[in-house]
């Protein structure tokens, strides 16, 4: 053996020893280790994707991409998993995200998962955004769901993703947990808005998310008018035909009575609330709240003034 070969063998042995010391071994030969996964590695892993793996979730991939590119990627303990034959059985969304981001990311990788584990894989209850807000102390348990919904719609509205009465949030506009935490921290009084919106829902059956966003937007314009606006809804103060509050109440009632499965989407609710607010603020007579149609086009959501 030459001196160079001996040096290479010694270095290889040392690297193998160091690597083995960082690999956790399971009772049936499973291994777990943290790996910096490059886009090239992710491509290779996807080539070994199990044939019956679930369809990719574009909204989740888009969220992962943003986290990676914005340096918000965090290790959560969720793993990319391979079975005993080396097939990828869980983690394809993260692999796609690493490729799309064009940057590597640290991921927990578990190898040697038995075939029988596929029966129970992902059958547990995953933590949702509301759970995250509670665990991190960003929301009380009673308010977490509403705070998350309000923050999500508020971010979409500010980003221009909710443009007209038929707009809805979903798909690529879904926030990652990191983005959600940042949104909740950045929206002043979002917890109070959530409690206020939940209380107002008793009097006006619009999505709590839209009621909360309306409260935040209106409060930033005029707190006294905001109080009067919602007090008139709560107290049912209406002054006959053309009164904005009567028109709003009738429109919401008619929508909900149109069918047992009918529900008012957040974008539609924002249109109703913002249009009514503007009429209220300018003493405008408001006879109809027309959202438009797919054929003629949907009515843009006005900016509250």
Protein Blocks (a to p, Z undefined) as FASTA:
>chain_A
ZZklmmmmmmmmmmmmmmmmmpccdfkopacddddddfklmmmmmmmgcfkbccddfklm
mmmmmmmmnopaccehiacdddfkopafbhjlmmmmmmmnopacdddddehiafklmmmg
okaccddfklmmmmnopacfklmmmmmmmmmmmmmmmnopambfkbccehjlpccfklmm
mmmmmmghklmmmmmmmmmmmmoccdfklmmmmmmmmmmmommlmmmmmmmmmnopaebe
hiaklmmmmmmmmmmmnpmkbccdfklmmmmmmmmmmmmmnopacfbdcebjfknopadd
dddZZ
